Amino acid sequence: LGVYEALLITGGMNKFAREDRVEIFRTDNQGRRRRAVVDLRPVRIGQADDPPVGEGDVIHVPEKVFGF
């Protein structure tokens, strides 16, 4: 399961979604929470692979300012 696929399963992104700054929070082996920022635009148009989602990952899609 990939990040983009997981978002589609849960209803997709609306026009206010910042798909170029999707954050993935993952806990490492030492128990520290790490953040990775992913641009899903190339994934959406088929130019990049969908980053895999791991158990316990949290995906956060920030909002655009004023919908632009």
C-alpha positions in Angstrom: 0.0 0.0 0.0 1.4 3.4 -1.0 0.7 6.9 0.4 -1.2 8.1 -2.6 -3.2 4.8 -2.7 -4.0 5.1 1.0 -5.3 8.7 0.5 -7.5 7.6 -2.4 -9.0 4.7 -0.3 -9.9 7.2 2.4 -11.6 9.6 0.1 -8.9 11.3 -1.8 -7.7 14.9 -1.6 -9.8 18.0 -2.1 -8.9 21.3 -3.9 -7.4 22.7 -0.7 -4.9 19.8 -0.3 -1.2 20.6 -0.5 -0.2 17.5 -2.4 3.3 18.8 -2.9 4.0 18.8 0.9 2.4 15.6 2.2 4.0 14.6 5.5 4.6 11.1 6.7 5.4 10.5 10.4 7.1 7.3 11.1 8.7 5.9 14.4 12.2 4.7 13.9 14.0 1.8 15.7 14.9 4.0 18.7 11.3 5.1 19.2 11.8 8.6 17.8 9.2 10.0 15.5 10.6 11.1 12.1 9.0 13.3 9.5 9.3 12.9 5.7 7.8 15.3 3.2 6.7 13.8 -0.1 5.5 15.5 -3.3 2.7 13.4 -4.6 2.1 15.3 -7.9 4.6 13.0 -9.8 2.9 9.9 -8.3 -0.5 11.1 -9.4 0.5 11.5 -13.0 2.5 8.2 -13.1 6.0 9.7 -13.2 7.1 8.4 -9.7 6.5 5.4 -7.5 4.1 5.6 -4.7 6.0 5.7 -1.4 5.1 2.7 0.8 3.1 3.1 4.0 4.4 1.2 7.0 2.5 0.0 10.1 2.0 2.9 12.5 2.7 5.6 9.9 0.7 8.8 10.1 -0.1 10.7 6.9 -0.8 14.5 7.2 -1.9 16.5 4.2 -1.6 20.3 4.9 -4.0 22.8 3.4 -3.2 25.4 0.8 -3.5 29.0 1.8 -6.7 30.4 0.3 -7.1 27.3 -2.0 -4.4 28.4 -4.5 
